[in-house]
Amino acid sequence: MKNWLKSTANRTSASVLLVLLIFNIYASINENTLLLQASKALTIPLFFSIYFLKNKFINNIFIAFLLLAFVGDLFSMMSINAGHLKVTSAAYFCCYTMLILVGLYRIRGFKFKGLVSAYLVVVFLLNGYFMYSLYGMLSYNIADSTELFFTTLQIIALVVLGFIAFAGYLNEDGRQSIVFLVMSFCLIFSQVLNFVETYYISYDLFIVLEWMSHLAGLVLFYNYLVEQNRQRKRKIVQERITISDKLAA
């Protein structure tokens, strides 16, 4: 922990996280829903401003995820009406699609066989049944067909994301696979809570749990990005050493 805090970027990240937590606790105690939603919308700009201060590179697909997630967070904090909900649903569906593409890249060359296939089938069926039950509940509460369409797309994207994240973990039991898996489940849990509080019952505890799960997912995504950038730098250094060795020979 001490070694982790030696980095200026890590200390700054920890400070921002602490401020957000205090902000959230204050908003929860005062039952201020708007402040809770505002803190959710501020998370991406704050954390990834810190990331860009130290790391000047980020893959385009990650940029797309961040922008789409921010649009979803921003519109979700506005007054709930049909137009805002459609934009929010469309943005979240697209950002989950970006994560699915990242997950697909991680499982390239993965072979479905034996016990691994059985695990994946069970996970997919359980996840699919739960999401189908959720869809059944939401379909009774969403009158607008367009809004229901985008909500359905979100549910499908969440099922696929959970499946791919678990497949990636089985394919490669490494740190990045675990981070991606837990991050995906945090975002899925956050989105399910968002569905419940938006279309079924609004309860302060659900709002707090949604925010904490969403924050945990973004913190893990931040760590995933940092590690990906480290691996990219190591690969570049290794390639330069290989080229130098070939030239010297």
C-alpha positions, 0 to 999 in steps of 0.5 A: 500500500505504501509503495502504491501511494508513492506515486503522485497519480495514485495519491491524487486518485485516492484523494479524489475518491475520498472527496467523492465518498465524503460528498456522497455520504453528505448527500445521503445524510441530507437525502439530496438525490440531485447531489448523489446524481451529480457526484456520479456524473463528476466521477468520469471527468475527475478520474480520467483527467488524472489519468491523462495527466500521467498517461498521454495515450488511450485507445479509441475504444476506451475514449468512446466508452468514457464519452458514452458513459459520461453522456449517460451519467449526465442525462440520468441526473436531469429531470426524468422525462421520456427524452432524457431516458431515451438518450440515457438508455442509448448512451449506456447501451453503446458504452456497454457495447464498447466494453463487449468489444474489449472483452471479445478481443480478450477472448480471441482464440478461446476454445469452448470445450469440456467443463469450461463450456458447462460453466459458461452455459450455466452462467449464461442461462442464470444471467439470461433468466434474471435479465428476462425476469427484469425485462418482464417487470420493466415492460409493464412500466415503460409505455414508450416503445422507443424507450422500451427498445433501448432498455431491451438493448441494454439488458441484452448488452448486459447479458453478453457483457457478463458472459464475455467477462466470465469467459475472459476470466476462464480463458486467462486467469490473470490480474487484468482478467479479474479486474475486467470481470469484477468491473463488468459485474459492478457496472451490471449491478449498478445498471440493474439498480438504476432500472429498479429505481427509475421504473419500479421503486425509488429508494435512497438506499438503492441510489447509494448502492447504485452510485457505489457500484458505479464508482467501483466499476469506474475505479476498476476501469481506471486501474485496467487502463493504467495496467494496459498502458504499462503493458503497451510501454513494456511492449514498445521497450521490448520491441526497441531492444529487439530491433537494437539487438538485430542491428547490432548483430 
